[in-house]
Amino acid sequence: MLYPAPVRDLLIETANTGVYRARWSDEIHDEWSRHLQANNPKVTSQTVSRVRELMNIAVPDALVTGYESLIPTLNLPDPDDRHVLAAAIVGRADVIVTTNLKDFPPDLLAPFGIEAQHPDEFLMHQRDLNHDRFLECVKRIRSRLVNPELSPDDYIERLRRCQLVLVADALQCVRRII
């Protein structure tokens, strides 16, 4: 899940710690871009293109290609989601991070050794793997937020509004140091 921006920022920043490898495709880029522009008509295609470029630069090995021929062989409740599973298989991902869990049933993912996790659950796992490193990621993100600058409480509330409730609750306990 690469939209909204606070979720994307935290996923990319934690990917850069080396704890996990982020994977996405151009189709996944297209999907989050459509949602962003549908919800924010003022966002230009130039802005979206720039964000995509920066994401691909930030995580150089994330872009998965060569999965397209696999798409028609896959079965998911929503056929429009098959590209995500195909990219995950080719990219050797263990987890598909999505809020759309109902369209990625465990029984259909299990044969590929893949599971679907809500971003909140996935990011909590990253936090649990290395708490200090996770907090450093949060600090780096907050330090970049200058227009407007966000207090720890404002940042935590922003995460909460993005359905990162568990992450927000965990950060609330350490808000003085983020």
C-alpha positions in Angstrom: 0.0 0.0 0.0 1.7 3.1 -1.2 -1.0 5.6 -0.6 -1.5 7.7 1.4 1.8 9.5 1.7 2.4 8.9 5.5 2.1 5.1 5.0 4.3 5.2 1.9 7.0 7.3 3.7 7.1 4.8 6.6 7.2 1.8 4.4 10.0 3.2 2.2 12.0 4.5 5.2 11.8 1.2 7.0 12.7 -0.7 3.7 15.9 1.4 3.6 17.0 -0.1 6.9 17.5 -3.4 5.2 15.1 -5.3 7.4 12.9 -6.1 4.4 13.0 -5.6 0.7 10.2 -3.4 -0.7 8.8 -4.6 -4.0 6.4 -2.9 -6.4 5.6 -2.7 -10.1 4.7 0.0 -12.6 1.1 -1.3 -12.3 1.2 -0.9 -8.6 2.5 2.6 -9.1 -0.4 3.3 -11.5 -2.9 2.1 -8.9 -1.7 4.3 -6.1 -1.3 7.2 -8.5 -4.9 6.9 -9.7 -6.2 6.9 -6.1 -4.0 9.9 -5.2 -5.3 11.9 -8.1 -8.9 10.8 -7.6 -8.8 12.0 -4.0 -6.7 15.1 -4.7 -7.6 16.6 -8.1 -5.0 19.4 -7.6 -2.1 16.8 -7.7 -0.6 17.0 -11.2 0.7 14.1 -13.2 4.1 15.8 -13.0 4.0 15.5 -9.3 2.9 11.9 -9.4 5.7 11.1 -11.9 8.3 12.8 -9.6 7.1 10.8 -6.6 7.3 7.6 -8.6 10.8 8.5 -9.7 11.9 9.4 -6.2 10.5 6.1 -4.9 12.4 4.1 -7.5 15.6 6.0 -6.6 15.0 5.6 -2.8 14.6 1.8 -3.1 16.6 0.9 -6.3 15.8 -2.8 -6.4 12.1 -2.5 -5.6 10.7 -2.3 -9.2 9.5 -5.8 -10.3 9.2 -6.6 -14.0 8.5 -9.7 -16.1 5.5 -10.8 -14.1 2.8 -10.0 -16.8 2.6 -13.5 -18.3 1.8 -14.9 -14.8 -1.3 -12.7 -14.3 -3.8 -14.8 -16.4 -2.9 -18.0 -14.5 -3.8 -16.5 -11.1 -7.1 -16.7 -9.2 -8.2 -13.9 -6.8 -11.6 -12.7 -5.9 -11.0 -9.4 -7.8 -9.2 -10.2 -11.1 -7.9 -6.7 -11.2 -5.6 -7.6 -8.2 -3.9 -10.5 -9.9 -1.0 -8.2 -11.1 -0.2 -7.6 -7.4 0.1 -11.3 -6.7 2.0 -11.9 -9.9 4.6 -9.1 -9.0 4.9 -10.5 -5.5 5.6 -14.0 -6.8 8.2 -12.8 -9.4 9.7 -10.4 -6.8 9.9 -13.2 -4.3 7.9 -11.3 -1.7 6.7 -13.0 1.5 4.0 -10.4 2.2 1.6 -8.3 0.2 1.0 -5.1 2.2 -2.6 -3.9 1.6 -5.7 -2.7 3.4 -7.7 -4.8 0.9 -7.2 -8.1 2.8 -10.5 -9.6 1.6 -9.3 -9.7 -2.0 -6.1 -11.6 -1.0 -7.5 -14.7 0.9 -4.9 -16.7 2.8 -5.9 -20.0 1.0 -5.1 -18.5 -2.4 -1.8 -16.9 -1.3 -0.5 -19.8 0.7 0.6 -22.0 -2.2 3.0 -19.2 -3.2 4.4 -18.7 0.4 2.8 -15.3 0.5 0.5 -13.7 3.0 -1.4 -10.4 3.0 -1.0 -8.0 5.9 -2.6 -4.7 6.7 0.1 -1.9 6.7 -0.5 -1.4 10.4 0.3 -5.1 11.2 3.3 -5.1 8.8 4.8 -2.0 10.2 4.4 -3.3 13.8 6.4 -6.3 12.8 9.1 -4.0 11.5 9.0 -2.2 14.8 9.2 -5.4 16.7 12.2 -6.6 14.7 14.2 -3.6 15.6 12.5 -1.0 17.8 15.4 1.5 17.8 15.8 1.4 14.1 12.1 1.9 13.6 12.2 4.9 15.9 15.1 6.3 13.9 13.0 6.0 10.7 10.1 7.9 12.3 12.5 10.6 13.5 13.9 10.9 9.9 10.5 11.2 8.4 9.4 13.8 11.0 12.6 15.8 10.4 11.7 16.1 6.7 8.2 17.3 7.4 8.7 21.1 7.4 5.7 22.4 5.5 4.0 22.3 7.9 6.3 21.0 10.7 4.5 18.4 12.7 4.7 17.9 16.5 5.1 14.3 17.6 1.4 14.3 18.6 0.4 15.7 15.2 2.4 13.1 13.3 1.0 10.3 15.4 -2.5 11.6 14.7 -1.7 11.7 11.0 -0.7 8.0 11.2 -3.9 7.2 13.1 -6.0 8.8 10.3 -4.2 6.6 7.8 -5.4 3.5 9.6 -2.0 2.9 11.3 -3.7 2.7 14.7 -1.3 0.1 16.3 1.7 2.1 15.1 0.2 5.3 16.4 -0.5 3.7 19.8 3.0 2.4 20.0 4.5 5.8 19.1 2.3 7.5 21.6 4.2 5.8 24.4 7.6 7.2 23.1 6.4 10.5 21.6 8.9 12.5 23.6 11.8 10.9 21.7 10.4 11.0 18.2 
